[in-house]
Amino acid sequence: MKKFTPWIITLMVVAFMFSSSAVFAAQKPIKIKFAHIGAPKTFDSVMHAAAVAFKYIMEKRSNNRFQVDIFPGGTLGKELDLMEAVQNNVIQVHLASMGGLYRIFPPAILFYTPYIFKNEAIATEVLDSPFAQKLNDALTEKVGIKALGIMDIFNFMTITNNVRPIRKPSDMKGIKFRGMDMLQVKMFKSLGASAVPVSFAELYTSLQTGVVNGQTNPAFLVAWLKLNEVQKYMTLANAQIGYQILVCNKGWYDGLSKEDKRIVQDATTAVKFVGRGLSILLEDKYLRELKEKGMVIDILTDKEIAEFRKICLPESLKWLKTQMDPEWVDGLLKAVDEAEKKLGYK
């Protein structure tokens, strides 16, 4: 028996080493890369705050089985680069803007339709509706990227320029705006203005040098980018709601357990709440600060906004029907009508 003892001890040591390494491997966190193009400022950037909320819920609910690493400010590439990275599972989660989505799935731009929403409450009701879920499901099926949900801001994007105050449609004539997409180009042209494609990274310089005279973005982005240095006038015209779609690699998502998918969905809900809540606070904060710094800020009345809607909305809807199955546009109009009735606006 004694001559076998060393062998037994050796086998026990080896078994212990393998079991220890297995336990270590099991405890090693599963890493998730989350990329976005917003500023890396949790309390000044809705996009980054949303990413932090996603990270918190994923790690807390999984008892740190998941580890979410956030890559802000476009550090992993521009919009189209990030979309490709999601498709290839180089990154798992991305807060995608329309710059990276509508080119590959045109209906993703529908909620940007100028003047489709009379107020923020109606917009959020539609973005939480079965129609929005139908759009997310169709995006997933068409593109092969899982659309988790829509993160909107509970306010409209502002319109800024350095030519004149804007209170009526005719004030837009002759002003050259930055056009983020063809829908915005159509909006500006319908109002007698023009639009030039300018990347997000080149926006400040383009405004400074006169490549364009104006642009549209949420108030907190105007402040973060310091556009007040090259823009004198701001108008709250309730034209377009700002939103992104939270997407992830479909293969990665499909490989999760039912319980982990539930955690991802709960983290997505946190993203929505943070986006809406923080955007209200930031708009209030930065409108005050921008005014103190000399920006002339005009808040249009419902009657004034109706004049813009009368011109922009029909043209926008007409153009959208040439870019996708018209049933998508009809579905949007139906969802808006249902939201207005539900909230007592009809």
C-alpha positions in Angstrom: 0.0 0.0 0.0 2.9 2.3 0.9 4.4 2.1 -2.6 1.1 3.4 -4.1 0.8 6.3 -1.7 3.0 8.8 -3.8 1.0 8.1 -6.9 -2.3 8.6 -5.0 -1.0 11.9 -3.7 0.1 13.0 -7.1 -3.2 12.1 -8.6 -5.0 14.0 -5.9 -2.8 17.1 -6.5 -3.4 17.0 -10.2 -7.2 16.5 -9.7 -7.2 19.5 -7.3 -5.4 21.7 -9.8 -7.8 20.8 -12.6 -10.9 21.3 -10.4 -9.5 24.7 -9.2 -8.8 25.9 -12.7 -12.4 24.8 -13.7 -13.8 26.8 -10.8 -11.7 29.8 -11.8 -12.8 29.5 -15.4 -16.5 29.3 -14.3 -16.0 32.4 -12.2 -14.3 34.4 -14.9 -16.8 37.1 -16.0 -18.3 37.1 -19.5 -17.2 40.3 -21.2 -19.6 42.5 -23.2 -18.4 45.4 -25.3 -20.9 48.3 -25.5 -20.0 51.1 -28.0 -21.6 54.4 -28.7 -20.6 57.8 -30.2 -21.7 60.0 -27.4 -19.5 62.0 -24.9 -18.0 59.9 -22.0 -19.9 62.0 -19.4 -22.4 60.1 -17.4 -24.4 63.2 -16.2 -24.0 65.3 -19.3 -24.5 62.7 -22.1 -27.7 60.8 -22.4 -26.0 58.1 -24.5 -23.3 57.5 -22.0 -25.7 57.5 -19.1 -27.8 54.9 -20.9 -24.7 52.8 -21.4 -23.8 53.1 -17.7 -27.4 52.1 -16.8 -27.1 49.0 -19.0 -23.8 48.1 -17.5 -25.1 48.5 -13.9 -28.2 46.3 -14.4 -26.3 43.6 -16.3 -23.6 43.3 -13.7 -25.9 43.6 -10.7 -28.6 41.2 -11.8 -26.0 38.6 -12.9 -24.0 38.9 -9.7 -21.1 40.1 -11.9 -21.2 37.0 -14.2 -21.3 39.7 -17.0 -18.8 42.5 -17.2 -19.8 45.4 -19.5 -16.9 47.5 -20.9 -18.1 50.8 -22.4 -16.4 52.4 -25.4 -17.8 55.9 -25.8 -17.1 58.8 -28.2 -16.7 56.6 -31.3 -13.4 55.2 -30.0 -14.1 51.9 -31.9 -15.2 53.6 -35.1 -17.9 55.6 -36.9 -21.6 54.5 -37.1 -21.2 52.2 -40.1 -18.0 50.7 -38.5 -19.9 50.0 -35.3 -22.8 48.4 -37.1 -20.4 46.1 -38.9 -18.6 45.3 -35.7 -21.9 44.3 -34.1 -22.7 42.1 -37.1 -19.3 40.4 -36.7 -19.6 40.1 -32.9 -16.5 42.3 -32.4 -18.7 44.3 -30.1 -21.9 42.9 -28.6 -24.0 46.0 -27.9 -24.3 49.4 -29.6 -26.6 52.4 -29.2 -27.1 53.0 -32.9 -28.2 56.3 -34.5 -30.1 56.6 -37.8 -26.8 57.3 -39.6 -25.9 53.6 -39.3 -29.4 52.1 -39.5 -31.6 53.7 -42.1 -29.2 52.9 -44.9 -29.6 49.2 -44.3 -33.2 49.3 -42.9 -35.1 52.3 -44.2 -38.1 52.0 -41.8 -35.8 52.7 -38.9 -36.0 56.3 -39.8 -39.8 56.5 -39.4 -39.8 58.0 -36.0 -37.7 60.9 -37.3 -40.6 62.0 -39.5 -40.8 65.8 -39.0 -43.9 66.9 -37.0 -45.4 63.4 -36.8 -45.6 63.9 -33.0 -47.5 66.8 -31.5 -45.7 66.5 -28.2 -43.3 64.3 -26.2 -45.9 62.2 -24.5 -47.4 61.1 -27.8 -44.0 60.3 -29.1 -43.0 58.0 -26.1 -46.4 56.3 -26.3 -45.7 55.4 -29.9 -42.1 54.3 -29.2 -43.4 51.9 -26.6 -46.2 50.6 -28.8 -46.7 47.3 -30.6 -45.9 49.1 -33.9 -42.4 50.0 -32.5 -41.9 46.4 -31.5 -43.0 45.3 -35.0 -40.4 47.6 -36.4 -37.7 46.2 -34.1 -38.6 42.6 -35.0 -38.5 43.4 -38.7 -35.1 45.1 -38.3 -33.8 42.0 -36.5 -35.1 39.7 -39.3 -33.9 41.8 -42.2 -30.4 42.8 -41.0 -29.5 40.0 -38.6 -28.8 42.4 -35.8 -31.0 42.1 -32.7 -32.9 45.3 -32.0 -33.4 45.3 -28.3 -35.4 48.5 -27.9 -35.6 52.2 -28.7 -34.0 54.8 -26.5 -35.6 58.2 -27.0 -35.1 61.6 -25.4 -38.2 63.2 -23.8 -37.7 66.4 -25.8 -37.4 67.5 -29.4 -34.2 68.4 -31.2 -33.6 72.1 -31.5 -32.9 74.0 -34.7 -30.0 76.5 -34.6 -28.5 78.9 -37.1 -26.4 82.0 -37.2 -28.5 84.0 -39.8 -31.7 85.0 -38.1 -34.3 84.0 -35.5 -36.8 81.5 -36.8 -40.5 81.8 -35.8 -42.3 81.1 -39.1 -41.6 78.9 -42.1 -40.5 81.8 -44.3 -37.7 82.5 -41.8 -36.0 79.3 -43.0 -35.6 80.5 -46.6 -32.0 80.7 -47.9 -30.4 79.2 -44.8 -28.0 76.3 -45.4 -28.4 73.6 -42.8 -26.5 70.4 -42.1 -28.6 67.5 -43.2 -28.1 64.3 -41.2 -30.1 62.2 -43.6 -32.4 62.5 -46.6 -35.5 63.0 -44.5 -33.9 66.0 -42.9 -32.9 67.3 -46.3 -36.5 67.0 -47.5 -37.7 68.9 -44.4 -35.4 71.8 -44.9 -36.0 72.0 -48.7 -39.8 72.0 -48.1 -39.3 75.1 -46.0 -37.2 76.9 -48.6 -33.8 76.2 -47.0 -31.0 73.9 -48.3 -29.1 71.0 -46.7 -25.6 69.7 -46.9 -24.3 66.4 -45.6 -21.8 67.0 -42.8 -20.4 64.4 -40.5 -20.9 64.7 -36.7 -17.1 65.1 -36.2 -16.9 68.0 -38.7 -20.0 69.9 -37.5 -18.4 72.6 -35.4 -15.8 73.4 -38.1 -18.4 73.4 -40.9 -20.5 75.9 -38.9 -17.5 78.0 -38.1 -16.3 78.2 -41.7 -19.7 78.7 -43.3 -20.0 75.4 -45.0 -23.4 75.4 -43.4 -25.3 78.1 -41.4 -27.3 75.9 -39.1 -28.1 72.4 -37.8 -30.5 70.5 -35.5 -29.6 68.6 -32.3 -30.8 68.3 -28.7 -30.0 71.3 -26.5 -27.5 69.3 -24.4 -25.5 68.3 -27.5 -25.5 72.0 -28.6 -23.9 72.8 -25.3 -21.5 69.9 -25.2 -20.2 70.7 -28.7 -20.1 74.4 -27.8 -22.1 75.2 -30.9 -23.2 78.4 -29.2 -19.8 79.8 -30.2 -20.7 79.5 -33.8 -24.5 79.7 -33.6 -26.5 82.7 -32.5 -30.1 81.6 -32.7 -32.0 78.5 -31.4 -35.6 77.6 -32.1 -37.6 75.0 -30.2 -39.9 74.1 -33.1 -40.9 70.5 -32.1 -39.8 69.1 -35.4 -38.1 65.8 -34.7 -37.7 63.6 -31.6 -34.2 62.4 -30.9 -33.8 58.6 -30.5 -31.4 55.7 -31.0 -32.0 52.0 -31.3 -30.2 49.7 -28.9 -28.9 46.8 -30.9 -26.7 43.7 -30.2 -25.2 40.8 -32.0 -28.0 38.3 -32.7 -25.9 35.2 -32.4 -24.6 36.4 -29.0 -28.1 37.1 -27.8 -29.6 33.9 -29.1 -26.9 32.0 -27.2 -28.0 33.4 -23.9 -30.1 31.4 -21.4 -33.7 32.5 -20.9 -32.8 34.0 -17.6 -29.9 36.0 -19.1 -32.1 37.3 -21.9 -34.5 38.5 -19.3 -31.6 40.5 -17.7 -30.7 42.0 -21.1 -34.3 43.1 -21.5 -34.5 44.6 -18.1 -31.2 46.5 -18.8 -32.8 47.7 -22.0 -35.7 49.1 -20.0 -33.2 50.9 -17.7 -31.7 52.5 -20.9 -35.1 53.8 -21.9 -35.9 55.3 -18.5 -32.5 56.9 -18.2 -32.7 58.4 -21.7 -36.0 60.0 -21.0 -35.4 61.2 -17.5 -31.9 62.6 -17.9 -32.8 64.4 -21.2 -35.5 66.4 -19.5 -33.1 67.6 -16.8 -30.3 68.3 -19.3 -32.6 70.3 -21.6 -33.7 72.5 -18.7 -30.1 73.0 -17.5 -28.6 73.7 -20.9 -31.3 76.0 -22.2 -30.7 78.2 -19.2 -26.9 78.1 -19.7 -27.0 78.7 -23.4 -29.3 81.7 -22.9 -26.9 83.1 -20.3 -24.0 82.7 -22.8 -25.9 84.8 -25.3 -27.9 82.5 -27.5 -31.3 83.9 -28.6 -33.8 81.1 -27.8 -37.3 81.1 -29.3 -40.0 78.7 -28.1 -42.7 78.4 -30.7 -46.4 78.3 -29.8 -48.7 75.4 -30.8 -50.2 77.7 -33.5 -46.7 78.6 -34.9 -45.7 74.9 -34.9 -48.8 74.0 -36.8 -47.7 76.2 -39.7 -44.4 74.2 -40.0 -46.4 70.9 -39.7 -48.7 71.9 -42.5 -45.8 72.3 -44.9 -43.4 69.5 -43.7 -45.5 66.5 -42.7 -47.3 65.8 -46.0 -44.0 66.2 -48.0 -42.2 63.9 -45.6 -44.8 61.2 -45.6 -44.9 61.3 -49.4 -41.2 60.8 -49.7 -41.1 58.1 -47.1 -43.6 56.0 -49.1 -41.1 56.0 -52.0 -38.3 54.6 -49.7 -40.1 51.7 -48.2 -43.3 49.6 -48.3 -46.1 52.3 -47.8 -47.6 50.0 -45.2 -44.9 51.1 -42.8 -45.9 54.7 -43.2 -49.6 53.8 -42.8 -48.7 51.8 -39.7 -47.0 54.8 -38.2 -50.0 57.1 -38.8 -52.2 54.5 -37.2 -50.0 54.2 -34.1 -49.9 58.0 -33.7 -53.7 58.2 -34.0 -54.1 55.4 -31.4 -51.6 57.2 -29.0 -53.4 60.5 -29.3 -56.8 58.9 -28.5 -55.4 56.9 -25.6 -53.8 60.0 -24.1 -56.9 62.2 -24.6 -55.7 64.4 -27.4 -58.6 63.3 -29.7 
